[in-house]
Amino acid sequence: MWGAVAAVAGAALVVAAAPGRPVGSDASRLAAEGAEAAVTLLVGRALDEGHGNVTVRCPAEKALQAGLCDGWRQQRVLATAWGAGSVLGRAAGSAGPAPTVALPTDADGPLEIALADPGRLTDVTVHDRHGRYVGGALDPRSRRWANTEPLRAGEEYTVRVGAQDVAGTPVGVTMAFRTAPPTDDGRLTVEFGPKEGTYGAGQIVTASLSRPVAATDRTVRARVEQALQVTSEPAVEGGWHWVDDSTLHYRPRTYWPAHAVVHVRSGLDGVEVGEHAYGGPSDGLDLTIGDRVEAVTDAAEHEMTVRRNGRVIRTIPVTTGKAGFRTRTGVKVVLGKELEVRMRGDSVGIGRGTSEFYDLPVRYATRVTWSGEYVHAAPWSVEAQGEENVSHGCTGMSTADAAWFFATVREGDVVEVVNSGGEKMAPFGNGYGDWNLDWPAWQQGSALAAARQASSVPPPAVHASSRLRPLA
């Protein structure tokens, strides 16, 4: 195994070098000695020597000048012709992982790479041991690179730099470092919902944070949201919406495709989420979407139409809420099913002893709101079903139809009511009314979408901001 270590102010970077080759910080000296092409890099970062108490205050143009910034350290590292493509800490072709050294690097501080000699940077990549890349940007002269995304606490990073000397000869070097571990014991974690299983096309993915993130802290909200990753097969457009300070909901732009597989993961571990506060590890979630079942009730026509994957499979005569008890309009999602439930008027504000009070055992009850709206069997109103609306807000049907509906739908299936004259289903708080927000309104609840709109910058492609090419 071969290598060299450059050190400044007690910090160290592991740097790959070749056996028998000179290692130093002065490319001009090597050139004078007739050695191969080389360029000196200045590698700067904030050190967390105070265990979470480092603050770097420095103008950008002074950042790489040693001694001008509190908490800032820089090293001179040589990029050579033989270093291009070399593997950290081991000879080319040898096996085994590349070693790193523990560095007190502040994950919330900047990482910068610049040229100390004439030439230009052509390629800078920074990634952790999980293959996650850190976004960065070159200055217009291609002489300085700085990260545009934060590092993670307690993480190992590999840095590969490609450059050209003044003659255009390619040079390179590979380095590694480790950020300081998080010091906050109360690390931010997330619990995803629902439980693993198969759900309908309207199912909402939820994320409950272990502590709140205020709406005024837009930067942290954007970091949290970016770390909560949802992918699906097939891929769909979707996004998170902050319901409150500790709850997010995720939905696609339109309903999930039938038989999609959804993967939900947290990338919060090690992410800076406040002043010296970090995210912690969280369990992921995998869901399967079943057939796309949609039940649409036209209250004015007293009829429910049920479709599976776009095809009508049953038309059911129903009764919905009468005057004073109109059924909520809009899209709801099946929350659960109860074979038998006791329904009483006082549970929804109807006083005992009044003419509207009821106390009934109800079978085949499919719940669509937490406040007590169901699709259920109503044998006492069969004569009104298909003719008029006589219920206290639920959708009633015959026992046979209710049994069929109960057996057909699952949690997450879509139940929509139109033309009832009732109030609009609330987006949040009484079930999953998320689908009643159109897509632009949904995106307004995204911290990431707001950040992109503010900067007028489109979302980057995967790895596009982390790998840089020479400027024309």
Buried (B, 14 or more C-beta within 10 A) or exposed (E): EBBBEBEBEEBBBBBBBBEEBBBBBBBEEBBEEEBBBBBBBBBBBBBBBEEBEBEBEBEEEEBBBBEEBEBBBBBBBBBBBBBBEBBBBBEEEEEEEBEBBEBBBBBBBBBBBBBBBEBBBBBBBBBBBEEBBBBBEBEEEBBBBBBEBBBBBEBBBBBBBBBBBEEEBBBBBBBBBBBBBBBBEEBBBBEBBBEEEBBBBBBBBBBEBBEEBEEEBBEBBBBBBBBBEBEBEEEBEBBBBBBEBBBBBBBBEEBBBBBBEBEBBBBBBBBBBBEBBBBBEBEEBEBEBBBBBBBBBBBEEBBBBBBBBEEEEBEBBBBBBBEEBBBBBBBBBBBEBBEEBEBEBEEBEBEEEEEEEBEEEBBBBBBBBEBBBBBBBBBEBBEBBBEEBBBBBBBBBBBEBBBBBBEBBBBBBBBBBEEBEBEEBBBBEBBBBBBBBEBEEBBEBBBBBBBBEEEEEEEEEEEEBBBBEEEE
